[in-house]
Amino acid sequence: MSTSPASIEHILDTLSDQPVTFKKMFGEYALYLNGIVVAFVCDDTLFIKPTPSALAILPEAPRGPAYPGSKDYIIGAEALDDPDLCIRALRAVASDAPAPKPKKPKSPKPL
């Protein structure tokens, strides 16, 4: 089962005053905050990355795998009921993320 576009629209509407974007991946979605992956949406459920700061903000939130074989993520369904809390958790994930690696310049294609 994959995530419906309506679920993504609901999440983006809930967090509309934040720079949250998404990319579709394998029928599911990755959520980005300022270009950093902070969560996934799988089977219409928000899964927030379990960084130390996010766990401190949402210590009682349920956890579970986003997809078969994945590590446990914070299930963000209840956090979405409080958009300020949800965005605090997403910002915490972004602040815990390592700096992005510089991208290699693309080599020109041979003619």
N, C-alpha and C positions, 0 to 999 in steps of 0.2 A: 504494500500500500504506500502511496506517495502523498506528499503534502499538497493540499489544494491551494490554488492561487488566492482563494478567499481567506485562508488562514494567514498567509503572508500579508495581505492587505490589512487584516485586522491588527497584526503586530505593528506594521508600519504606521497605521492610523493611531494606535495607542502611544507610540513613541514619536509622533510626527514632529515634535519640536526639537528633535535630536538628529544629528547627521548619521542616521542608520541607513545602510544600504544592504542589498542582498545579491547573491549570485546563485543561480540554479546549478545543482551538482547531482548527477545521478538520480534525478527525480525528487531530490530533497533540496534544501537551501542552506547556505552559510550566511550568517548575519555579520556585517562589518560595522564597526564604529570608528570613524576617522581612518578607514582603510585597514583596520586590524580585525581579524576574525575573533569575535567574542562569544558567538553562540551558533547553534545549528537548529534548524526546524526540520524535524523528521516525524512522519506520520501525524502531522498537524499539532505537534507538541514542541514547545520551546525548550531547548537544552542549553543551559549556560555553562561555559567552561568553568571547571571547579578550581579556580586559582585560590591561593590563600586569602586574598582580600575579599573575593566574592563569597567564599565560605564564611568569612567573618560577618558579612552583611546578611547572608541567608543561612544561618546555622541550622535551622530546623526544617529547611526545605527538603522535600523528598529527593532522592537521587536514583538514577537508573541509566542503563545504556541507551544511547541514541539510536543504535542499530546493532544487530547481532554481532557480538565479538568486540564491541567498543568498551572503553572504560566507562565508569559511571560519571554522569554529568548531573548538574543541578537541574531538576525539572522546574521550569519557570512558570508554570501555569498560574500559581498563586501570586507570583511576583507581578504578572501582567495585570492583576486586579489593582495594583498600586503602581502606576507608571513611574512615579518618582523613585520608589524603591527599586524597580526593575532597572531604570537607567543608572542608578547608583551602582548596582551590581555589574552592569555592563561596562561602566566606566572603570570599575575596580579591575575587571578582567583586562581591559585595555592598558591600564597602568601597570599591571603585573607582567604584561607581555614583553618579551625581549625586543630590542630594537630590530627593525626589519633589516635583512641582509641587503646590501647594495645589489642591484640587478646588473647582470653582465650586459655590455652593449651587444646588440645584435650584429653579427657579421654580415656583410653584404652577400647577397645570393649571386652565385656565378651565373654568367650569361649563357 
